[in-house]
Amino acid sequence: MLEFLMNVSASAQGMGGIWNAIVHDFSNLGEPAALAAFGQVLMIDIMLAGDNAIVVGALAAGLPAHQRRQVILIGIIAALVLRIIFALLVTQLMQIVGLILAGGVLLLWVSWKMYREIRHSGESAGSSEVDGDEHSGLRPAKSFAGAAWAVALADVSMSLDNVLAVAGAARDHPGILIIGLLLSVALMGLAANFIAKYIDRYRWIAWIGLVVIVWVAFRMIYDGFVDHEVGVLQFFWPGSVEAPAAT
């Protein structure tokens, strides 16, 4: 499973290698596997950028207007920076045994939270700066420090999960992986609130995104168990997970 990430790491030593990987994958985008990977990465980036903005807005909703704007700005900037950091470390992160499994479980939790938002089963005080956060069901923080801390924790988990989900969806396509990580950073920095607004308005986008994220989550959980390098089964039954035969 890690072979494609090692290829990305080797390619990153020169812009030519990165460009060749991108050109190779996107020139074969008509192939079902490549097209499916790109579609999954696109939906993951869109949904998680919008959801990140909704969470930040909901947590800051209980503050006065000037403090609320400060916390939302801090949250968006922190999410942007964290996505950049995790994207640069994705090769190392994906080599940690159990992290893919943990990322899949965390993605399932994100999916459940998205489901509640789509169904409007949790209502909370929303902020005027972010559309759709009134359906998050999150309890807003009562102080600036509390809101900033809650937003920071949410940003860490959601940014890490965004990067791991993109890597899990594009596991065999390093060029699509690179574009997916760049896209996650761009969407978070430039269009998160815009995306949240349209997801709240057009619910069918949210349902499609939810199905894709659930699929990727279960695939990450499966790989997190059985992968011969980072699967957790190797701790319990060392001989039960065999490396693929060399060709």
RAZI-V421021 format. One record per residue. N is the residue number from 1. RES is the residue in one letter. PHI is phi as a letter, one per 20 degrees, with the letter a starting at -180 (* if undefined). Layout:
n res phi
N RES PHI
N RES PHI
//
This chain:
n res phi
1 M *
2 L e
3 E g
4 F f
5 L f
6 M f
7 N f
8 V f
9 S f
10 A f
11 S f
12 A f
13 Q f
14 G b
15 M f
16 G f
17 G f
18 I f
19 W f
20 N f
21 A f
22 I f
23 V f
24 H f
25 D f
26 F f
27 S f
28 N d
29 L f
30 G f
31 E f
32 P g
33 A f
34 A f
35 L f
36 A f
37 A f
38 F f
39 G f
40 Q f
41 V f
42 L f
43 M f
44 I f
45 D f
46 I f
47 M f
48 L f
49 A f
50 G f
51 D f
52 N f
53 A f
54 I f
55 V f
56 V f
57 G f
58 A f
59 L f
60 A e
61 A f
62 G e
63 L e
64 P g
65 A g
66 H f
67 Q f
68 R f
69 R f
70 Q f
71 V f
72 I f
73 L f
74 I g
75 G f
76 I f
77 I f
78 A f
79 A f
80 L f
81 V f
82 L f
83 R f
84 I f
85 I f
86 F f
87 A f
88 L f
89 L d
90 V f
91 T f
92 Q f
93 L f
94 M f
95 Q e
96 I f
97 V f
98 G n
99 L f
100 I f
101 L f
102 A f
103 G f
104 G f
105 V f
106 L f
107 L f
108 L f
109 W f
110 V f
111 S f
112 W f
113 K f
114 M f
115 Y g
116 R f
117 E f
118 I f
119 R f
120 H l
121 S e
122 G c
123 E d
124 S b
125 A f
126 G e
127 S d
128 S f
129 E f
130 V c
131 D e
132 G n
133 D f
134 E f
135 H d
136 S f
137 G m
138 L e
139 R e
140 P f
141 A f
142 K d
143 S c
144 F f
145 A f
146 G f
147 A f
148 A f
149 W f
150 A f
151 V f
152 A f
153 L f
154 A f
155 D f
156 V f
157 S f
158 M f
159 S f
160 L f
161 D f
162 N f
163 V f
164 L f
165 A f
166 V f
167 A f
168 G f
169 A f
170 A d
171 R g
172 D d
173 H c
174 P g
175 G f
176 I f
177 L g
178 I f
179 I f
180 G f
181 L f
182 L f
183 L f
184 S f
185 V f
186 A f
187 L f
188 M f
189 G e
190 L d
191 A c
192 A f
193 N f
194 F f
195 I f
196 A g
197 K f
198 Y f
199 I f
200 D f
201 R e
202 Y d
203 R f
204 W f
205 I f
206 A f
207 W f
208 I f
209 G f
210 L f
211 V f
212 V f
213 I f
214 V f
215 W f
216 V f
217 A f
218 F f
219 R f
220 M f
221 I f
222 Y f
223 D f
224 G f
225 F e
226 V d
227 D g
228 H f
229 E d
230 V c
231 G f
232 V f
233 L f
234 Q f
235 F f
236 F e
237 W c
238 P g
239 G e
240 S e
241 V d
242 E d
243 A f
244 P f
245 A f
246 A f
247 T d
//
